[in-house]
């Protein structure tokens, strides 16, 4: 038991040291701060969005910076990787969403439509659709192949802080500073459930059962719905 506990401690320490190591390099060498993070499915690439609008891709095994993606004009706020690990999607305070090819290291296209910062993005399990939430109080659904917006949801009255899609792609959950969590059907675009907290809802997550929702609010409360 002692050896297992010691190995676990060393593993956690190594992960913490690696994250701190990267953060120090980014801050001191590049003079920018990590503002969003994502890891690809094989856990080999660690991706940081920064306060300067850059996206840094690191090799986790070699602890080496592989390349930097540049295109956003302001802070990168959110990142997501498609299920096939081919494409990276980023949202920014510059009100845009960019799609990048991780193999060619190039920007493919930019989605425009939000009128304020893009705070959160989520990709459907089949990789065909993107859901984005913004400070402009709207949630938009985009078709990634056609590169077009197909729907705008306007049911919230304040900034959208988090959006999640269930693993069966049937439901979308949105958390907002208007103190509510709203659950709506992806196909019909209709709200089927709503929860109101004491303060703005900062984040949310969906359990593997696609039923249980966990939400955290500004007041410090965590809700299991």
C-alpha positions in Angstrom: 0.0 0.0 0.0 2.8 2.4 0.9 4.5 1.8 -2.5 1.2 2.4 -4.4 0.6 5.6 -2.4 4.2 6.8 -3.0 3.8 6.1 -6.8 0.5 7.9 -6.9 2.1 10.9 -5.1 5.0 10.9 -7.5 2.6 10.8 -10.5 0.5 13.7 -9.2 3.7 15.7 -8.4 5.0 15.1 -11.9 1.8 16.3 -13.5 1.8 19.4 -11.3 5.5 20.1 -12.0 4.9 19.8 -15.8 2.0 22.1 -15.7 3.9 24.6 -13.6 6.9 24.3 -15.9 4.9 25.1 -19.0 3.2 28.0 -17.2 6.5 29.5 -16.1 7.9 29.2 -19.7 4.8 30.8 -21.2 4.7 33.7 -18.8 8.4 34.5 -18.7 9.5 33.7 -22.2 6.4 34.5 -24.2 5.0 37.2 -21.8 1.5 35.8 -21.9 -0.8 33.9 -19.6 -2.7 30.6 -20.2 -6.4 31.3 -20.4 -7.8 28.0 -21.8 -6.6 24.5 -21.9 -7.4 21.2 -23.7 -5.8 17.8 -24.1 -6.3 15.5 -27.1 -7.7 12.0 -26.8 -4.4 10.1 -26.8 -3.1 12.6 -24.1 0.0 13.4 -26.1 -0.8 17.0 -26.9 -1.4 19.7 -24.3 -3.0 22.9 -25.8 -2.9 26.3 -24.2 -4.9 29.3 -25.3 -3.3 32.6 -24.2 -4.0 36.1 -23.1 -2.4 37.4 -26.3 -4.6 35.3 -28.6 -2.0 32.7 -29.4 -2.5 28.9 -29.1 0.5 26.9 -27.9 0.7 23.1 -28.7 3.0 21.1 -26.4 4.2 17.5 -26.6 3.4 16.1 -23.1 5.9 13.3 -23.2 8.9 15.4 -24.3 7.7 18.6 -22.5 8.4 20.5 -25.7 6.6 23.3 -27.5 5.7 21.9 -31.0 4.1 25.0 -32.6 2.1 28.1 -32.1 -1.1 29.0 -33.8 -1.7 32.7 -34.4 -4.9 34.4 -35.6 -7.0 35.7 -32.8 -6.8 39.4 -32.0 -7.7 39.1 -28.3 -7.6 36.5 -25.5 -8.5 32.9 -26.3 -11.3 32.0 -23.9 -12.2 28.4 -24.8 -10.9 25.4 -26.7 -12.2 22.1 -28.0 -10.9 19.2 -30.1 -13.0 17.3 -32.6 -13.5 13.6 -31.7 -11.1 12.4 -34.4 -8.4 14.7 -33.0 -7.9 16.3 -36.5 -9.2 19.8 -35.7 -8.9 22.3 -33.0 -11.7 24.9 -32.4 -11.0 28.1 -30.4 -13.2 30.9 -29.2 -12.0 34.3 -28.3 -12.8 37.7 -26.8 -12.5 39.0 -30.4 -16.0 37.6 -31.0 -14.8 34.9 -33.4 -14.5 31.1 -33.5 -11.6 29.6 -35.5 -11.1 26.1 -36.8 -7.5 24.8 -37.1 -6.0 21.8 -38.8 -3.6 20.3 -36.2 -1.7 18.3 -38.8 -1.0 21.2 -41.2 -0.9 23.7 -38.4 -3.0 26.1 -40.3 -6.3 28.0 -39.8 -9.1 26.5 -42.0 -11.8 29.1 -41.5 -13.4 31.6 -39.1 -17.0 31.6 -37.9 -18.5 35.1 -37.2 -21.9 35.9 -35.8 -21.5 36.6 -32.1 -21.6 40.3 -31.0 -19.5 39.8 -27.9 -16.9 37.5 -26.4 -17.2 33.8 -27.2 -17.1 32.2 -23.7 -17.7 28.5 -24.3 -17.9 25.9 -27.1 -18.9 22.3 -27.3 -18.8 19.8 -30.2 -21.4 17.1 -30.8 -20.1 13.5 -30.5 -20.3 13.0 -34.3 -18.1 16.1 -34.8 -20.5 17.6 -37.3 -21.9 20.5 -35.2 -20.5 23.1 -32.9 -22.4 24.9 -30.1 -21.1 28.2 -28.9 -22.1 30.4 -26.0 -21.3 34.1 -25.8 -21.4 37.2 -23.6 -24.0 38.5 -26.0 -26.5 36.2 -24.2 -27.0 33.9 -27.2 -26.2 30.3 -28.0 -25.5 29.4 -31.7 -25.4 26.0 -33.5 -23.0 25.8 -36.4 -22.6 23.2 -39.1 -18.9 22.6 -39.3 -18.8 21.0 -42.8 -21.0 23.7 -44.3 -19.3 26.4 -42.2 -22.7 28.0 -41.5 -24.8 29.0 -38.5 -28.0 27.0 -38.5 -29.7 28.3 -35.3 -29.5 30.9 -32.6 -31.0 30.3 -29.1 -32.1 33.5 -27.2 -33.6 32.1 -24.1 -31.1 33.6 -21.6 -30.9 37.1 -20.4 -27.2 37.4 -19.5 -23.8 36.0 -20.5 -23.6 32.3 -21.4 -20.8 30.8 -19.4 -20.9 27.1 -20.3 -22.6 24.8 -22.8 -22.5 21.0 -22.8 -23.9 18.3 -25.1 -25.0 14.9 -23.9 -23.1 11.9 -25.3 -26.2 10.9 -27.3 -26.4 14.4 -28.8 -30.0 14.7 -27.7 -29.7 17.5 -25.2 -27.8 20.7 -24.8 -27.3 22.2 -21.4 -26.5 25.9 -21.0 -25.3 27.8 -17.9 -25.7 31.6 -17.6 -25.0 34.6 -15.5 -28.8 35.1 -15.4 -28.8 32.5 -12.6 -30.3 29.7 -14.7 -29.4 26.3 -16.2 -31.5 25.5 -19.2 -31.9 22.1 -20.9 -33.1 22.1 -24.5 -33.5 19.5 -27.2 -31.0 19.6 -29.9 -33.4 18.7 -32.7 -36.5 20.7 -31.8 -34.5 23.6 -30.2 -37.1 23.8 -27.4 -36.4 24.2 -23.7 -37.6 21.2 -21.8 -36.2 22.0 -18.3 -35.0 25.0 -16.3 -33.3 25.5 -13.0 -32.7 28.8 -11.2 -30.0 29.3 -8.6 -29.1 32.0 -6.1 -26.5 33.6 -8.3 -24.9 33.4 -11.8 -24.1 29.9 -13.0 -20.5 29.7 -13.9 -20.1 26.1 -15.1 -21.9 22.9 -15.7 -21.2 19.2 -16.6 -23.3 16.2 -17.7 -22.8 12.8 -16.1 -22.3 9.7 -18.3 -25.9 8.7 -17.7 -26.9 11.8 -19.8 -29.4 12.7 -17.0 -27.5 14.0 -14.1 -26.3 17.6 -14.4 -23.8 19.3 -12.0 -23.7 23.0 -11.9 -21.5 25.5 -10.0 -22.6 29.1 -9.2 -20.9 32.3 -8.1 -22.3 32.0 -4.6 -20.2 28.9 -4.1 -23.0 26.4 -4.3 -22.7 23.1 -6.3 -26.0 21.7 -7.5 -26.8 18.1 -8.6 -29.8 18.2 -10.9 
